[in-house]
Amino acid sequence: MKDQKEFKPYVPAEKVTSEFTVTSVATGVLLAVVFGAANAYLGLRVGMTVSASIPAAVVSMGILRILLKRKSILESNMVQTIGSAGESLAAGAIFTMPVFFLWATEGVSDAPGMLSISLTALMGGLLGVLFMVPLRNALIVKEHDTLPYPEGTACAEVLLAGEDRGTSARAVFAGMGISAAIKFVIDGLKAASGTVTIPVKALRTEFSSEVYPALLGVGYICGARISSYLFAGGILGWFVLIPAIVSFGSDTVLYPASETIAEMYAAQGAEVIWSSYIRYIGAGAVAAGGIISLVKSMPLITATFAETIKDLRKSGTGRGGTADKAKRTELDINMKVVVTAIILLILAIALFPDIPVSIPGALLIALFGFFFATVSSRMVGLVGSSNNPVSGMAIATLLFATMALKSAGNSGAQGMVGAIAIGSIICIIAAMSGDTSQDLKTGYLLGATPRNQQIGELIGAVVSAVTIGGVLILLDAAWGFGSTELSAPQATLMKMIVEGVMNGSLPWTLVFIGVFIAVVMEVLGIPVLPVAIGLYLPLKLSVPIMAGGLIRQLRFRRTNDADGEAGSGILFCSGLIAGEGLVGIGLAVLAVVGAADVIDLSRLFDTGMAGGTLLFLAAGLLIAWFSARK
């Protein structure tokens, strides 16, 4: 690794300012509850959640700076650190835990209680944060110039905009306003389509793109190179694999479908082929890419553990030795405390009767948990938390855990429940470690104290774990998972995988196709994970991200700005991500309280895909305009 110049954060290490205060903790806890509940509903309804780091930063800035007249940017950062933990834990929980309720409806197992749900979520949340502590120096500090962490960087820009009343603030808040307005028009008023789809009948597939400005912003922040890898994965899935499956397997009935591929395609188009088959291939590619990434990262991880061992031999908390010798911005939670806490949590998972995981299962969680915490933290550094394929990691875990339990003779309902419990904890670990790394990146840019942020993440995990238990039970009682109101698409897929492995009907061919696609990419020297993520995600997400990356690339060529730091493009795109996140949370709350239909104007005025396309083009032109400004 090249020698790096010492990074200078916004708040110098020598300066001590308000950060971990009663006000920041209380406000963060409140936001953790709100964001966790809202995102749980949103994810169960549509299968995706929105990252809450930036919305939490904006809300904290409004509460602390405007209402309470407090001036510390690090205090606002602490609020968003705690608040965003609620969304992350909810995202991990809703992808797997509803399976317990689905099986209870079918009579496979008993319905879970709030204590069982909350304890399971708590174990995953705490482990996700603790696993990230020894990785901070390797991923956040040493790879500062390599991993962009889009949302973490954008979050820092939003908070810095509150310090600057000039052009920077105007660019950020202009992006927020424009993105919020477009999101509200599309998903609130429903006056335009959020997705533009063009059938490609010659290839028996379709080209589609979401029109939300935030995705353009993510692409701009990531740049053309990473965006192109994501896009390549999408092209592989939608313009190679789907046409091949439809053309050569038209009369085949392949699990999980119960009808022929030709009948599926005729009734629902290419989307059903992607959801039924390509996602299995993508899951295999993501799992293989994660393993390859871990192997290639072993030197860096080994160096990180070497520093951890040094810390364990000393009494201090900083990576440089004692707390007195280390700078404030280098202080982590004492590594002795971290290791002890991890061991106690693994024992608790194995011994608590309300957590349906055996001792071997707890050991699997320890192994896979750290693995996916590492992979997740690196992936969000590339593509952001919103596009972190947590469910893909859960799929890989479920495949291995279910096979292990089945081979050990645990093939009945008890084995399936145990597999989902293991998958739930791993899924939450991956989500929480990704969020923690984004927050630590924000803190690194601003000059926060890592130890304070890590404690804040732990507080957010505890509060969110209690919240998610009540939310899941309430939503199941109101509508029932698997219903029209709460389809729980990710959880339904997880249920299908576990049952498929136990019953011997999982399409292993598709999974291994994904594995060997990843191997071929590695042999060719192509970064595996970004392409695998693009294969796993729907094409409609990769297209706008690619468009944002192209806008930034064109800006580079025009200005010869190799680093891409000049201009207001990054600031404006940070606002785009923040604006959509805020409105997404607001709309989720409206849906929970039953007020979403009040603002629905689709029956009176709906411009469809034409309106969505115009909004998308307008957002792209505005990004180009702001990126040209100094």
Salt bridges, closest charged atoms under 4 A:
GLU6 OE2 - LYS327 NZ 2.51
GLU75 OE2 - ARG70 NH2 2.86
GLU106 OE2 - LYS495 NZ 3.01
GLU143 OE2 - ARG378 NH1 2.79
GLU163 OE2 - ARG65 NH1 2.67
ASP187 OD2 - LYS183 NZ 2.78
GLU307 OE2 - LYS142 NZ 3.22
GLU330 OE2 - ARG319 NH2 3.58
ASP332 OD1 - ARG136 NE 2.59
GLU499 OE2 - LYS495 NZ 3.20
GLU522 OE2 - LYS296 NZ 3.53
ASP561 OD2 - ARG555 NH1 3.17
